[in-house]
Amino acid sequence: MRTKTTKDAVAVLLQDCVVEPETLAPMLERLRDFAGRYQPHFVRSEQRDLGLMYLEGLLSSLERKSIEPIATDHGRARRGLQRFVGAGLWDDEPLLAELRAHVREELGDDDGALILDPSSFPKKGTESVGVKRQWCGRLGKQDNCQIGVFMSYESAKGHSLVDHRLYLPQEWAEDPARRAKCHVPEEIEFLTTWQIADKQLVDFAADFPHRWVLADEEFGRVGEFRRRLQARNERYLLSVDCTTSFEDLRVAAPKWKGIGRPPTRRPPVQAQAWASRRKNWTRIFVRSGEKAPIEVHAACTTIEAATQTSVERLVVIRLMGEKPEYRYWVTNDLESSLEDLVRVTARRHWVEQDFQRAKGEVGLDHYEVRSWVGWHHHMTLACLALFFLALEQRRVGGKNLRSDSSAGEVGDQRAPTKSAG
């Protein structure tokens, strides 16, 4: 890597840190050492060289971190790097397996969390694999985009993305011509986003010590997803919509009036209606603020949701302000304190930070490839760059992740999403 690129990478990596100049010199060697762990998974020496070049480009301060700018910045022809990323005969899975092992070594903790989240990538045209007019969370509207389902691992030691899978809409999955043009593997079939997330957990949850599975309402509102987690003894805390309907098991069943069968079910109630009638809230300290302690109000009850057959708890968080805002979660944890559950909800925020950093600093969304293999190649290398970034920030004294939550991040939930499936 040339001196210019190294300095640019340093500027990006350490822009929020106070670092003495003498700590910067070994950085190039650390990047090479980091890449060296992954290079044996490339069969050819040319692939190893191009992989390192692409990592350098993703970690540089190039305005656009796509193939042509990276190749130009390294004084290389575009075609070789384009072939390597877009159609190279190397397998993502061994690199991702190595990444997961690496993350486990560095960040593994029994109280860790696996966080599942979809992310959209706006696209022009209709030729890129999986692109269609669908709900684009990044734009907040229906538009042409691709959707990826990502898994992040988080613990008190740090957090980083550890897996990614492209959502293939049903019309793509059932169109042999489009599949062939974008080189979609034969074994890939249509799965909804929650089914993709479920498969990620089936395949990789055992790779990480963890206590929690966290996800936003796109997954939380799916009863079958929650049932599968319960069947695998996963402890989950999932965001749900305010219209989620359930039976409040702390309310007595209606009295029998002597006509017909005795009632066995309680009348269903929506989460927002339950919260609106709630009078007793628990004030929970989140952290110290600059002017005053930051606190939220919270309440919970034991429920049986209309889409579930097992007992759960509904957790409602009321954010203080001129106009209170509410966040709704369900969990199969019937033992943890309300205070602990509220603090765990804040941990879902870290996948959002992963996306923000990945898209802002390592070019996660800067790809210009159209094929299935190209999309996954780019995402794999971007995830490697992101993890290197996390290690560098930790090495120079980045903030403790658990102490840097704001009040708005407790119970954080994005605007209502629409299912990609």
Beta strands, then each sheet from edge to edge (+ up, - down):
strand 1: 113-122
strand 2: 132-136
strand 3: 141-155
strand 4: 158-166
strand 5: 212-215
strand 6: 236-239
strand 7: 245-248
strand 8: 269-270
strand 9: 282-287
strand 10: 294-305
strand 11: 312-319
strand 12: 325-331
sheet 1: 2+ 3- 1+ 5+ 6+ 12- 11+ 10- 7+ 8-
sheet 2: 2+ 3- 1+ 5+ 6+ 12- 11+ 10- 9+
sheet 3: 2+ 3- 4+
end
